[in-house]
Amino acid sequence: MPNQSHHHTASSVISPNDVYIVQSYSPMWVPTSPRETEEENAERWRKFFALSDSAKDILASEETDKKIKEISKQYSLSVEQAAYLSRAVRLFYFEELPLERFAAYIQEHTGVEASVAAQIAQVLVRRVIRKEIVNANVRMPLTAALKQFPDIAIQRITQQDIIMPEHVPGTVENWLQNYRSVMGSRTHNAIDRGKYLFHNRNTKSLSPQERQRVAMILKSYDEKIPLVINTAQPAIIFPAPQDIPHREGISSSVAHTPAPTSERKAANSSRTSPDKLSTTATGATRTGNRGTIKSASPSTPMGYVRFSSPQVFARERSSDAKHNTTV
């Protein structure tokens, strides 16, 4: 096991604090944590000796230590913060931290702003690992994201325009503005958001995926829930349809209505003309004037909210009454 007096240490006696400072800039000599155990130390070196010679050279190079120290000073990082830059480089070569996660890792462990973390990650990877980060994703609430990355305001999240009162693009900024103008500028709860998402004239005809996108930005706005932000674009990264949390930010008390009986289903089907049906790309069937959205397949991804219109025609009510009398 390598002796933990750093390879840079001169023959003269130095203090433990000096050793800690020097180790913090070295990817291989910085401890796993301030309370690293003997087992963690042994595992760290086991992984090191299993690497290729080129990877070992980078991790144990004095030149690497020098670059990390320069980057840390450039961004006014403390010794403790610099240690996480060294750990990030080591974790990359141990195949435990992909390049696109560098910014998020640095932001989480150093506490710097997302935009600064993204810059540090780019410089660190370019100078030490000699590659470029294609995507740098960080997590932060919508309000903070708009402050640090103003271009997110013009990111379009729905194909449908918003009427307020003129038609405007369905961007993050415009949806927030419409939400505030309809519901008020105060902070809202899930029930309020549900009313807006299902009963506002601008949201009634949204696709399930578009409605979930709007729901996510509204929930982040109201509750400071972090969103995934790609700092390179910059843009909000929304989950793929199958990964969207079920009814994200939507109150079930608003979206849920009793399921229709088989007789009502048949009646609704017979009264719906073909020209009023359209099938979305996600497999959901829309009924033009009835406002009914139903899943066309049991494979519909979680997160798509099912709801049906509570409207019942006079003939149906009559039919139900007879049925109940007979029973």
C-alpha positions in Angstrom: 0.0 0.0 0.0 1.5 3.4 -0.9 2.6 5.5 2.0 0.3 8.5 2.2 3.1 11.1 2.5 2.5 12.8 -0.9 5.0 12.4 -3.7 5.5 16.2 -3.7 6.6 16.3 -0.1 10.1 17.5 0.5 12.4 15.7 3.0 11.7 18.3 5.6 8.9 17.8 8.2 5.6 19.4 7.2 2.4 19.8 9.2 -0.7 17.6 8.7 -2.5 20.7 7.3 0.2 21.1 4.7 -0.2 17.5 3.7 -4.0 17.9 3.4 -3.6 21.0 1.2 -1.2 19.3 -1.2 -3.3 16.1 -1.3 -6.4 18.1 -2.2 -5.0 19.0 -5.6 -4.0 15.4 -6.5 -6.6 13.0 -8.0 -5.0 9.9 -6.5 -3.8 11.2 -3.1 -6.9 13.1 -2.1 -8.9 10.9 0.3 -12.2 9.4 -0.6 -13.7 11.6 2.1 -12.3 13.5 5.2 -13.1 10.3 7.2 -11.7 7.8 4.7 -11.4 4.3 6.2 -8.5 1.8 5.6 -10.8 -0.3 3.4 -11.7 2.7 1.2 -8.0 3.6 1.0 -7.1 0.1 -0.1 -10.0 0.0 -2.6 -8.9 3.4 -4.1 -5.4 2.0 -4.8 -6.6 -1.3 -6.0 -8.7 0.5 -8.7 -5.6 2.7 -9.6 -3.3 -0.3 -10.2 -5.9 -1.9 -12.5 -5.9 1.1 -14.8 -4.0 1.5 -18.0 -0.5 3.2 -17.9 -1.8 6.3 -19.6 -4.6 6.7 -17.0 -2.2 6.2 -14.2 0.2 8.8 -15.6 -2.6 11.4 -15.6 -3.9 10.6 -12.1 -0.4 10.6 -10.5 1.2 13.3 -12.5 2.5 16.5 -10.9 1.3 18.3 -14.0 -2.3 17.3 -13.2 -2.0 18.5 -9.7 -0.7 21.8 -10.9 -3.6 22.3 -13.4 -6.2 21.5 -10.7 -4.6 24.0 -8.4 -4.6 26.7 -11.1 -8.3 26.0 -11.9 -9.2 26.2 -8.3 -7.5 29.5 -7.9 -9.0 30.8 -11.1 -12.5 30.2 -9.6 -11.5 31.2 -6.0 -12.2 27.7 -4.6 -11.2 26.7 -1.1 -9.0 23.7 -0.5 -12.0 21.7 0.5 -13.8 22.6 -2.8 -10.7 21.9 -4.8 -10.6 18.4 -3.4 -13.8 17.6 -5.2 -12.2 18.6 -8.5 -9.5 16.1 -7.9 -12.1 13.5 -6.9 -14.1 14.1 -10.1 -11.0 13.4 -12.2 -10.3 10.2 -10.3 -13.9 9.0 -10.5 -13.9 9.6 -14.2 -11.0 7.2 -14.7 -12.6 4.7 -12.3 -15.6 4.8 -14.6 -17.8 6.1 -11.8 -18.5 9.6 -13.0 -19.3 10.3 -16.7 -18.2 13.6 -18.2 -21.7 14.9 -18.6 -22.2 14.6 -14.8 -19.1 16.7 -13.9 -21.0 20.0 -13.6 -23.7 18.4 -11.4 -21.1 16.8 -9.2 -19.1 20.0 -8.8 -22.3 22.0 -8.1 -23.5 19.5 -5.5 -20.3 19.2 -3.6 -18.8 22.7 -3.8 -22.0 24.8 -3.6 -21.1 27.1 -6.5 -23.9 28.3 -8.9 -24.9 26.0 -11.7 -23.4 28.3 -14.4 -20.1 28.4 -12.5 -20.1 24.7 -12.0 -20.6 24.2 -15.7 -17.7 26.4 -16.5 -15.4 24.7 -14.1 -16.4 21.3 -15.4 -15.6 22.3 -19.0 -12.2 23.8 -18.1 -11.3 20.8 -15.9 -12.2 18.2 -18.5 -10.5 20.1 -21.3 -7.2 20.8 -19.5 -6.8 17.6 -17.5 -8.7 14.8 -19.3 -8.3 16.6 -22.7 -11.8 16.1 -23.9 -14.9 18.2 -24.3 -18.1 17.8 -22.4 -21.0 17.5 -24.9 -23.7 18.0 -22.3 -23.5 19.4 -18.8 -26.6 18.8 -16.8 -27.4 20.4 -13.4 -30.4 20.4 -11.2 -32.0 23.7 -10.1 -35.5 25.3 -9.5 -37.0 27.1 -12.4 -36.7 30.6 -10.9 -32.9 30.1 -10.4 -32.6 28.6 -13.8 -34.2 31.6 -15.5 -32.0 33.9 -13.6 -28.7 32.2 -14.5 -29.8 31.1 -18.0 -32.3 33.7 -19.4 -32.6 31.9 -22.8 -34.6 29.2 -21.0 -37.5 31.7 -20.9 -37.9 31.4 -24.7 -37.7 27.6 -24.7 -40.9 26.3 -26.4 -42.5 23.5 -24.4 -45.8 23.1 -26.3 -46.6 23.3 -30.0 -49.9 24.9 -29.2 -49.9 28.7 -28.9 -51.3 30.5 -25.9 -54.2 33.0 -26.2 -53.6 36.0 -23.9 -55.5 37.6 -25.6 -53.4 37.5 -28.8 -51.7 34.3 -29.8 -48.2 33.8 -28.5 -45.8 30.9 -28.7 -46.0 28.2 -26.0 -42.7 29.1 -24.3 -41.7 28.7 -20.6 -42.1 32.5 -20.1 -45.5 32.7 -21.8 -46.9 29.8 -19.9 -45.8 31.3 -16.6 -47.2 34.6 -17.5 -50.6 33.1 -18.4 -50.6 31.0 -15.2 -50.0 34.1 -13.1 -52.6 36.2 -14.9 -55.3 33.5 -14.5 -54.5 32.2 -11.1 -52.8 35.2 -9.5 -49.2 35.9 -8.6 -49.3 34.1 -5.2 -47.8 30.6 -4.6 -50.3 27.9 -5.5 -50.9 24.3 -4.4 -51.5 21.1 -6.4 -55.2 21.6 -6.5 -54.9 25.1 -7.9 -52.5 23.8 -10.6 -54.9 21.0 -11.4 -57.7 23.5 -12.0 -55.5 25.5 -14.3 -54.1 22.4 -16.1 -57.5 20.9 -16.9 -60.0 23.8 -17.0 -58.2 26.7 -18.6 -59.0 27.3 -22.2 -55.3 27.2 -23.1 -54.7 23.8 -21.5 -57.8 21.9 -22.4 -56.4 20.7 -25.8 -52.8 20.0 -24.8 -51.4 16.6 -25.4 -50.7 14.5 -22.3 -47.0 15.0 -22.7 -47.3 18.8 -23.2 -49.6 19.0 -20.1 -47.0 17.2 -18.0 -44.3 19.7 -19.2 -46.4 22.6 -18.2 -47.2 20.9 -14.9 -43.5 20.4 -14.2 -42.5 24.0 -14.7 -45.5 25.2 -12.7 -44.6 22.9 -9.8 -41.0 24.0 -9.9 -42.1 27.6 -9.9 -44.5 27.1 -7.0 -42.6 24.6 -4.8 -38.9 25.2 -5.9 -38.6 21.7 -7.2 -35.3 21.2 -9.1 -35.5 20.6 -12.8 -32.7 19.1 -15.0 -31.0 22.0 -16.9 -28.7 21.4 -19.8 -26.2 24.3 -19.4 -24.7 23.9 -22.9 -28.0 24.6 -24.8 -29.3 26.0 -22.3 -32.6 24.3 -21.9 -34.8 22.3 -19.5 -34.5 18.6 -20.1 -37.9 16.9 -19.6 -38.2 13.2 -18.9 -39.0 10.8 -21.8 -42.7 9.9 -21.8 -42.2 6.5 -20.1 -40.2 8.2 -17.3 -42.6 11.0 -16.4 -43.8 10.7 -12.8 -47.5 9.9 -12.5 -49.6 13.1 -12.4 -46.5 15.2 -11.7 -47.7 18.3 -9.9 -51.3 17.6 -10.5 -54.0 17.1 -7.8 -55.9 13.9 -8.3 -59.0 15.6 -6.9 -59.2 17.8 -10.0 -58.3 15.2 -12.7 -60.4 12.3 -11.4 -64.0 11.7 -12.4 -66.0 8.5 -12.0 -65.6 6.0 -14.8 -68.5 5.7 -17.1 -70.7 2.6 -17.1 -70.6 0.3 -20.1 -73.9 1.7 -21.3 -72.5 5.2 -21.3 -69.4 4.1 -23.1 -71.5 2.5 -25.8 -73.7 5.6 -26.1 -70.8 7.9 -26.3 -69.2 5.7 -29.0 -72.4 5.8 -31.1 -72.7 9.5 -30.8 -69.2 10.3 -31.9 -68.7 10.9 -35.6 -65.4 9.9 -37.3 -64.6 13.5 -38.2 -64.4 14.4 -34.5 -61.8 11.8 -33.6 -58.0 12.3 -33.8 -55.2 10.1 -32.6 -52.2 11.7 -31.1 -48.6 10.4 -31.5 -48.8 8.9 -27.9 -51.8 6.7 -28.8 -54.4 8.8 -27.0 -57.8 9.3 -28.6 -59.4 12.7 -28.4 -63.1 13.5 -28.8 -63.6 16.9 -30.4 -66.5 18.6 -28.6 -67.0 16.1 -25.7 -63.5 16.8 -24.2 -62.9 13.1 -23.6 -59.3 11.7 -23.5 -58.8 8.0 -23.1 -55.8 5.7 -23.3 -55.9 3.7 -26.5 -53.5 1.1 -25.2 -52.5 -0.4 -21.9 -49.0 0.4 -22.7 -49.6 4.2 -22.4 -46.7 5.5 -20.3 -47.1 6.4 -16.7 -47.6 10.1 -16.2 -50.3 10.5 -18.8 -53.4 11.5 -16.9 -56.7 9.8 -17.9 -59.9 11.8 -17.5 -63.3 11.8 -19.1 -66.1 14.3 -19.3 -68.8 14.0 -16.6 -71.4 15.2 -19.2 -74.5 12.8 -19.5 -77.2 13.3 -22.1 -80.9 13.2 -21.2 -81.4 9.9 -23.0 -78.6 8.4 -20.9 -80.0 9.6 -17.6 -83.3 8.1 -18.6 -81.7 4.8 -19.4 -79.9 4.8 -16.1 -83.1 5.6 -14.2 -84.9 2.6 -15.9 -81.9 0.4 -15.1 -81.9 1.4 -11.5 -85.7 0.8 -11.2 -85.4 -2.7 -12.7 -82.6 -3.6 -10.3 
